[in-house]
């Protein structure tokens, strides 16, 4: 297999895992909040908390005017949690993201994925890095500046504080 084929296979496996996790979700979102992503080149953050769980999305972006995004924390039937940050109503973002990081507290990050241009999933180490020691997912040096959705999967076992 060539390098591109390996990344496509890895992306397909990650999407399959996330689809499996999403199919086991209860209907109840623990947290579901709308916030504005504001361009202008400043580093800004949005945080949501539920009990001892925290999701913090930090970003720098340019272009146009503010956009409405959603942050949710949900729990699956197996005791894992998902922190999801996405463009509200599945509308494509026109913003140019320079950096982003999604960090969780109250749990230990297991994995994550991002969706970029045309709502396509992007392979780890290509455009994003999962930092298990920092309990975060962030852009890599190869990030192409298009962001539609970021998801991290975490659990409360062996949790790390923000």
Secondary structure, DSSP 8 states (H G I E B T S, - for coil): --HHHHHHHHHHHHHHHHHHHHHTEEEEEEEEEEEEE--SS--EEEEEEETTEEEEEEEEEESSS-EEEEEEEEEETTS-EEEEEEEGGG-----EEEEEEEEEESEEEEEEEEE-GGG-EE-BTTTEEEETTTTEEEE-TT--S--SEEEEEEEEEEEE--
